[in-house]
Amino acid sequence: MLVAVTDHAAERYRQRVRGTLEPKTEVAAAVARAYAADRVERDPNGTLRVRDDRRRDLVYVCRPEGSELLVVTLWEEGEDAAVPKRFTDALRRDDHRVD
């Protein structure tokens, strides 16, 4: 399975998971491993949620595009997230690009 990563997903990974010079490469590798391990949940709207095989709280949201998976975003679940939701929600209020 070929995995592509949007700029948005790479930036979220860099902010929330770990700072890195190659976030797209790391995300693509993690999604490919998790997909091969069948850690996939299918949503009724056609997207796939791929749960990281090393960090169970990390979920990649993907869109199937033919024989490719496009990672469009990611998030952490649970109360022990590296960046708790209350901080990301506070940032959202200041971001005028987000409706």
DSSP file (Angstrom, degrees, kcal/mol; ACC not computed):
  #  RESIDUE AA STRUCTURE BP1 BP2  ACC     N-H-->O    O-->H-N    N-H-->O    O-->H-N    TCO  KAPPA ALPHA  PHI   PSI    X-CA   Y-CA   Z-CA
    1    1 A M              0   0    0      0, 0.0     2,-0.4     0, 0.0    67,-0.2   0.000 360.0 360.0 360.0 124.4    0.0    0.0    0.0
    2    2 A L  E     -a   68   0A   0     65,-1.3    67,-2.6    30,-0.0     2,-0.5  -0.687 360.0-157.7 -81.8 135.2    1.4    3.4   -1.0
    3    3 A V  E     -a   69   0A   0     -2,-0.4     2,-0.3    65,-0.2    67,-0.2  -0.969   9.7-173.1-122.3 126.3    0.9    6.1    1.6
    4    4 A A  E     -a   70   0A   0     65,-3.1    67,-3.1    -2,-0.5     2,-0.4  -0.859  10.7-150.4-113.1 153.0    0.8    9.8    0.9
    5    5 A V  E     -a   71   0A   0     -2,-0.3    67,-0.2    65,-0.2    19,-0.1  -0.984   9.9-133.5-129.6 128.0    0.7   12.5    3.6
    6    6 A T     >  -     0   0    0     65,-2.5     4,-2.1    -2,-0.4     5,-0.2  -0.324  26.9-114.1 -72.1 160.5   -0.8   15.9    3.4
    7    7 A D  H  > S+     0   0    0      1,-0.2     4,-2.4     2,-0.2     5,-0.2   0.884 117.7  56.6 -60.1 -38.7    1.0   19.0    4.6
    8    8 A H  H  > S+     0   0    0      1,-0.2     4,-2.4     2,-0.2    -1,-0.2   0.931 107.6  46.2 -59.9 -47.6   -1.7   19.4    7.3
    9    9 A A  H  > S+     0   0    0     62,-0.3     4,-2.2     1,-0.2    -1,-0.2   0.892 112.1  51.5 -64.1 -39.5   -1.1   15.9    8.7
   10   10 A A  H  X S+     0   0    0     -4,-2.1     4,-2.4     2,-0.2    -1,-0.2   0.902 110.5  48.6 -63.8 -41.1    2.7   16.4    8.7
   11   11 A E  H  X S+     0   0    0     -4,-2.4     4,-2.4     2,-0.2    -2,-0.2   0.910 110.6  50.2 -67.0 -42.2    2.3   19.6   10.6
   12   12 A R  H  X S+     0   0    0     -4,-2.4     4,-3.0     2,-0.2     5,-0.4   0.903 111.3  49.9 -62.2 -40.1    0.0   18.1   13.2
   13   13 A Y  H  X>S+     0   0    0     -4,-2.2     4,-2.4     1,-0.2     5,-2.0   0.942 111.1  48.5 -62.1 -47.6    2.5   15.2   13.6
   14   14 A R  H  <5S+     0   0    0     -4,-2.4    -2,-0.2     1,-0.2    -1,-0.2   0.884 118.8  40.1 -61.1 -39.6    5.4   17.7   14.1
   15   15 A Q  H  <5S+     0   0    0     -4,-2.4    -2,-0.2    -5,-0.1    -1,-0.2   0.898 128.2  26.8 -75.7 -42.6    3.4   19.7   16.6
   16   16 A R  H  <5S+     0   0    0     -4,-3.0    -3,-0.2    -5,-0.2    -2,-0.2   0.773 129.8  26.4 -99.3 -29.6    1.7   16.9   18.6
   17   17 A V  T  <5S-     0   0    0     -4,-2.4     2,-0.3    -5,-0.4    -3,-0.2   0.881 120.9 -32.3-104.5 -56.4    3.8   13.8   18.3
   18   18 A R      < -     0   0    0     -5,-2.0     2,-0.3     2,-0.1    -1,-0.3  -0.913  51.7-111.1-168.9 139.4    7.4   14.8   17.8
   19   19 A G        +     0   0    0     -2,-0.3     2,-0.3    -4,-0.1    -5,-0.1  -0.582  51.7 156.4 -71.4 132.5    9.5   17.4   16.1
   20   20 A T        -     0   0    0     -2,-0.3    -2,-0.1     1,-0.1    -6,-0.0  -0.985  51.6-130.0-155.0 157.2   11.3   15.9   13.2
   21   21 A L  S    S+     0   0    0     -2,-0.3     3,-0.1     1,-0.2    -1,-0.1   0.699 108.1  40.5 -82.6 -20.3   12.9   16.9    9.9
   22   22 A E     >  +     0   0    0      1,-0.1     4,-2.1     2,-0.1    -1,-0.2  -0.485  63.6 151.5-126.3  61.6   11.0   14.2    8.0
   23   23 A P  H  > S+     0   0    0      0, 0.0     4,-2.8     0, 0.0     5,-0.2   0.881  74.7  54.0 -64.0 -37.0    7.4   14.1    9.3
   24   24 A K  H  > S+     0   0    0      1,-0.2     4,-2.5     2,-0.2     5,-0.2   0.908 110.0  47.6 -64.3 -40.0    5.9   12.9    6.1
   25   25 A T  H  > S+     0   0    0      2,-0.2     4,-2.2     1,-0.2    -1,-0.2   0.918 113.9  47.1 -65.0 -43.5    8.3   10.0    5.9
   26   26 A E  H  X S+     0   0    0     -4,-2.1     4,-2.4     2,-0.2    -2,-0.2   0.913 114.1  46.8 -65.8 -42.8    7.7    9.0    9.6
   27   27 A V  H  X S+     0   0    0     -4,-2.8     4,-2.8     2,-0.2     5,-0.3   0.938 112.1  50.4 -64.2 -46.6    3.9    9.3    9.2
   28   28 A A  H  X S+     0   0    0     -4,-2.5     4,-2.3    -5,-0.2    -2,-0.2   0.906 112.5  47.0 -59.2 -42.6    3.9    7.2    6.0
   29   29 A A  H  X S+     0   0    0     -4,-2.2     4,-2.3     2,-0.2    -1,-0.2   0.914 113.1  48.4 -65.7 -42.9    6.0    4.5    7.6
   30   30 A A  H  X S+     0   0    0     -4,-2.4     4,-2.5     2,-0.2    23,-0.3   0.912 113.2  47.0 -64.7 -42.5    3.8    4.4   10.7
   31   31 A V  H  X S+     0   0    0     -4,-2.8     4,-2.9     2,-0.2     5,-0.2   0.908 111.2  51.6 -66.5 -41.7    0.6    4.2    8.7
   32   32 A A  H  X S+     0   0    0     -4,-2.3     4,-2.3    -5,-0.3    -2,-0.2   0.917 111.9  46.9 -61.3 -43.0    2.0    1.5    6.4
   33   33 A R  H  X S+     0   0    0     -4,-2.3     4,-1.6     2,-0.2    -2,-0.2   0.942 115.4  44.9 -62.4 -48.3    3.0   -0.6    9.5
   34   34 A A  H  <>S+     0   0    0     -4,-2.5     5,-2.5     1,-0.2    -2,-0.2   0.881 112.7  51.1 -66.2 -38.3   -0.3   -0.1   11.2
   35   35 A Y  H ><5S+     0   0    0     -4,-2.9     3,-1.6     1,-0.2    -1,-0.2   0.918 109.4  50.5 -64.6 -43.0   -2.3   -0.9    8.0
   36   36 A A  H 3<5S+     0   0    0     -4,-2.3    -1,-0.2     1,-0.3    -2,-0.2   0.819 108.1  53.5 -63.7 -30.6   -0.3   -4.1    7.4
   37   37 A A  T 3<5S-     0   0    0     -4,-1.6    -1,-0.3    -5,-0.2    -2,-0.2   0.367 117.1-117.9 -84.6   4.9   -1.1   -5.1   11.0
   38   38 A D  T < 5 +     0   0    0     -3,-1.6     2,-0.8     1,-0.2    -3,-0.2   0.861  63.3 149.2  61.0  40.6   -4.8   -4.5   10.2
   39   39 A R      < +     0   0    0     -5,-2.5    12,-2.5    -6,-0.1     2,-0.4  -0.421  32.8 129.2 -95.9  56.0   -5.2   -1.7   12.8
   40   40 A V  E     -B   50   0A   0     -2,-0.8     2,-0.4    10,-0.2    10,-0.2  -0.927  41.4-167.8-121.4 133.9   -7.9   -0.1   10.6
   41   41 A E  E     -B   49   0A   0      8,-2.7     8,-3.1    -2,-0.4     2,-0.5  -0.985  18.0-142.3-117.6 130.9  -11.4    1.1   11.4
   42   42 A R  E     -B   48   0A   0     -2,-0.4     6,-0.2     6,-0.2     5,-0.0  -0.815  10.9-149.4 -97.1 127.7  -13.7    1.9    8.5
   43   43 A D    >   -     0   0    0      4,-2.7     3,-1.9    -2,-0.5    -2,-0.0  -0.632  24.0-118.7 -89.8 151.7  -16.0    4.9    8.9
   44   44 A P  T 3  S+     0   0    0      0, 0.0    -1,-0.1     0, 0.0    -2,-0.0   0.773 112.6  62.8 -59.5 -25.9  -19.4    5.0    7.1
   45   45 A N  T 3  S-     0   0    0      2,-0.1     3,-0.1     1,-0.1    -3,-0.0   0.446 122.2-102.6 -81.9   1.9  -18.3    8.1    5.2
   46   46 A G  S <  S+     0   0    0     -3,-1.9     2,-0.1     1,-0.4    -1,-0.1   0.298  81.6 123.7  99.2  -9.9  -15.5    6.2    3.5
   47   47 A T        -     0   0    0     16,-0.1    -4,-2.7    -5,-0.0     2,-0.4  -0.431  52.3-136.0 -80.5 161.5  -12.5    7.3    5.5
   48   48 A L  E     -BC  42  62A   0     14,-2.9    14,-3.4    -6,-0.2     2,-0.6  -0.949   3.6-151.1-116.6 137.4  -10.2    5.0    7.3
   49   49 A R  E     -BC  41  61A   0     -8,-3.1    -8,-2.7    -2,-0.4     2,-0.6  -0.948  14.4-165.5-105.4 118.0   -8.9    5.4   10.8
   50   50 A V  E     -BC  40  60A   0     10,-3.0    10,-3.0    -2,-0.6     2,-0.5  -0.920   8.7-148.1-109.0 118.3   -5.6    3.8   11.2
   51   51 A R  E     - C   0  59A   0    -12,-2.5     8,-0.2    -2,-0.6     5,-0.1  -0.744  25.2-111.0 -91.7 126.4   -4.4    3.3   14.8
   52   52 A D        -     0   0    0      6,-2.6     6,-0.2    -2,-0.5   -21,-0.1  -0.227  17.4-142.5 -54.7 137.8   -0.6    3.5   15.3
   53   53 A D  S    S+     0   0    0    -23,-0.3     3,-0.2     1,-0.2    -1,-0.1   0.654  99.0  38.1 -81.3 -13.9    0.8    0.1   16.3
   54   54 A R  S    S+     0   0    0      1,-0.3     2,-0.6     4,-0.1    -1,-0.2   0.769 123.7  37.1-102.1 -36.0    3.3    1.6   18.7
   55   55 A R    >   -     0   0    0      1,-0.1     3,-2.0     3,-0.1    -3,-0.4  -0.890  68.1-168.6-119.1  98.1    1.2    4.4   20.3
   56   56 A R  T 3  S+     0   0    0     -2,-0.6    -1,-0.1     1,-0.3    -4,-0.1   0.700  84.3  60.6 -62.2 -21.2   -2.4    3.1   20.6
   57   57 A D  T 3  S+     0   0    0     -6,-0.1    20,-2.6    -3,-0.1     2,-0.5   0.550  85.8  90.9 -83.7  -7.0   -3.7    6.6   21.3
   58   58 A L  E <   - D   0  76A   0     -3,-2.0    -6,-2.6    18,-0.2     2,-0.5  -0.805  57.2-173.1 -96.8 122.7   -2.5    8.0   18.0
   59   59 A V  E     -CD  51  75A   0     16,-3.0    16,-2.1    -2,-0.5     2,-0.5  -0.961  10.9-156.6-121.3 127.7   -5.1    7.8   15.2
   60   60 A Y  E     -CD  50  74A   0    -10,-3.0   -10,-3.0    -2,-0.5     2,-0.6  -0.887  11.3-145.8-101.1 129.6   -4.4    8.7   11.5
   61   61 A V  E     -CD  49  73A   0     12,-2.7    11,-2.6    -2,-0.5    12,-1.3  -0.865  27.2-178.5 -98.2 121.6   -7.4    9.7    9.4
   62   62 A C  E     -CD  48  71A   0    -14,-3.4   -14,-2.9    -2,-0.6     9,-0.2  -0.858  24.9-148.9-125.0 153.1   -6.9    8.5    5.8
   63   63 A R  E     - D   0  70A   0      7,-2.5     7,-2.4    -2,-0.3     2,-0.3  -0.986  25.2-128.1-118.9 122.7   -8.8    8.6    2.6
   64   64 A P  E     - D   0  69A   0      0, 0.0     2,-0.4     0, 0.0     5,-0.2  -0.534  25.1-177.4 -70.3 133.3   -8.4    5.7    0.2
   65   65 A E  E >   - D   0  68A   0      3,-3.4     3,-1.3    -2,-0.3     2,-0.4  -0.789  59.6 -67.8-130.9  86.5   -7.4    6.9   -3.3
   66   66 A G  T 3  S-     0   0    0     -2,-0.4    -1,-0.1     1,-0.3     0, 0.0  -0.535 118.5 -12.0  66.6-121.8   -7.2    3.8   -5.6
   67   67 A S  T 3  S+     0   0    0     -2,-0.4   -65,-1.3    -3,-0.1     2,-0.3   0.150 127.6  81.9 -95.9  19.4   -4.3    1.8   -4.4
   68   68 A E  E <   -aD   2  65A   0     -3,-1.3    -3,-3.4   -67,-0.2     2,-0.5  -0.902  66.9-142.7-124.4 150.2   -3.0    4.6   -2.2
   69   69 A L  E     -aD   3  64A   0    -67,-2.6   -65,-3.1    -2,-0.3     2,-0.6  -0.957  13.0-155.3-109.4 131.4   -3.9    5.9    1.2
   70   70 A L  E     -aD   4  63A   0     -7,-2.4    -7,-2.5    -2,-0.5     2,-0.7  -0.933   8.8-146.2-107.1 116.5   -3.9    9.7    1.8
   71   71 A V  E     +aD   5  62A   0    -67,-3.1   -65,-2.5    -2,-0.6   -62,-0.3  -0.733  23.5 172.8 -82.7 115.0   -3.3   10.7    5.4
   72   72 A V  E     -     0   0A   0    -11,-2.6     2,-0.3    -2,-0.7    -1,-0.2   0.765  58.7 -21.9 -98.6 -28.8   -5.4   13.9    5.8
   73   73 A T  E     - D   0  61A   0    -12,-1.3   -12,-2.7   -65,-0.1     2,-0.3  -0.956  54.1-150.7-163.5 178.6   -5.0   14.5    9.6
   74   74 A L  E     - D   0  60A   0     -2,-0.3     2,-0.3   -14,-0.2   -14,-0.2  -0.977   9.9-177.2-154.6 161.4   -4.3   12.8   12.9
   75   75 A W  E     - D   0  59A   0    -16,-2.1   -16,-3.0    -2,-0.3     2,-0.4  -0.977  24.7-118.2-154.6 166.1   -5.1   13.1   16.6
   76   76 A E  E     - D   0  58A   0     -2,-0.3     2,-0.3   -18,-0.2   -18,-0.2  -0.890  26.2-148.3-106.9 140.7   -4.4   11.7   20.0
   77   77 A E        +     0   0    0    -20,-2.6     3,-0.2    -2,-0.4   -20,-0.0  -0.683  51.9  32.1-101.6 159.9   -7.2   10.1   22.0
   78   78 A G  S >  S-     0   0    0     -2,-0.3     3,-0.6     1,-0.2    -2,-0.1  -0.077  92.6 -71.8  90.3 173.7   -7.5   10.0   25.8
   79   79 A E  T 3  S+     0   0    0      1,-0.2    -1,-0.2     5,-0.1    -3,-0.0   0.611 119.1  66.3 -82.3 -14.7   -6.5   12.3   28.7
   80   80 A D  T 3   +     0   0    0     -3,-0.2    -1,-0.2     3,-0.0    -2,-0.1   0.025  68.6 146.3 -98.7  27.7   -2.8   11.6   28.4
   81   81 A A    <   -     0   0    0     -3,-0.6    -3,-0.1     1,-0.1   -23,-0.0  -0.313  58.3-124.8 -64.0 146.6   -2.3   13.3   25.0
   82   82 A A  S    S+     0   0    0      1,-0.3    -1,-0.1   -66,-0.2   -65,-0.1   0.873 110.6  30.9 -59.8 -37.5    1.0   15.1   24.5
   83   83 A V  S    S-     0   0    0    -67,-0.1    -1,-0.3     4,-0.0    -7,-0.2  -0.896  97.5-137.3-121.2  98.3   -1.0   18.2   23.6
   84   84 A P    >>  -     0   0    0      0, 0.0     3,-1.4     0, 0.0     4,-1.4  -0.151  18.7-114.8 -57.7 150.2   -4.2   18.1   25.7
   85   85 A K  H 3> S+     0   0    0      1,-0.3     4,-2.8     2,-0.2     5,-0.2   0.799 111.6  65.9 -57.3 -33.4   -7.4   19.1   23.8
   86   86 A R  H 3> S+     0   0    0      1,-0.2     4,-1.4     2,-0.2    -1,-0.3   0.841 103.6  47.1 -62.4 -30.6   -7.9   22.2   26.0
   87   87 A F  H <> S+     0   0    0     -3,-1.4     4,-2.0     2,-0.2    -1,-0.2   0.904 112.9  46.4 -76.1 -42.1   -4.7   23.7   24.6
   88   88 A T  H  X S+     0   0    0     -4,-1.4     4,-1.8     1,-0.2    -2,-0.2   0.867 112.0  52.2 -69.0 -33.7   -5.6   23.0   21.0
   89   89 A D  H  X S+     0   0    0     -4,-2.8     4,-1.3     2,-0.2    -1,-0.2   0.893 108.3  51.4 -65.8 -39.1   -9.1   24.3   21.5
   90   90 A A  H  X S+     0   0    0     -4,-1.4     4,-0.7    -5,-0.2     3,-0.2   0.895 109.9  49.6 -64.6 -39.8   -7.7   27.5   23.0
   91   91 A L  H >X S+     0   0    0     -4,-2.0     3,-1.0     1,-0.2     4,-0.8   0.876 103.1  61.1 -65.4 -37.1   -5.4   28.0   19.9
   92   92 A R  H >< S+     0   0    0     -4,-1.8     3,-0.8     1,-0.3     6,-0.2   0.866  96.2  59.6 -59.6 -37.4   -8.4   27.4   17.6
   93   93 A R  H 3< S+     0   0    0     -4,-1.3    -1,-0.3     1,-0.2    -2,-0.2   0.804 108.9  45.3 -61.6 -28.5  -10.2   30.5   19.0
   94   94 A D  H << S+     0   0    0     -3,-1.0     2,-0.9    -4,-0.7    -1,-0.2   0.579  91.7  91.7 -90.3 -11.1   -7.2   32.6   17.9
   95   95 A D    X<  -     0   0    0     -3,-0.8     3,-1.2    -4,-0.8    -1,-0.1  -0.753  54.4-171.3 -91.2 106.0   -6.9   31.1   14.5
   96   96 A H  T 3  S+     0   0    0     -2,-0.9    -1,-0.2     1,-0.3    -4,-0.0   0.562  80.6  68.4 -75.2  -8.3   -9.0   33.2   12.1
   97   97 A R  T 3  S+     0   0    0     -5,-0.0     2,-0.5    -3,-0.0    -1,-0.3   0.694  89.1  75.7 -80.6 -19.0   -8.5   30.7    9.3
   98   98 A V    <         0   0    0     -3,-1.2    -3,-0.0    -6,-0.2     0, 0.0  -0.810 360.0 360.0 -96.8 129.3  -10.6   28.1   11.2
   99   99 A D              0   0    0     -2,-0.5    -1,-0.1     0, 0.0    -3,-0.1   0.462 360.0 360.0 -82.2 360.0  -14.4   28.7   11.2
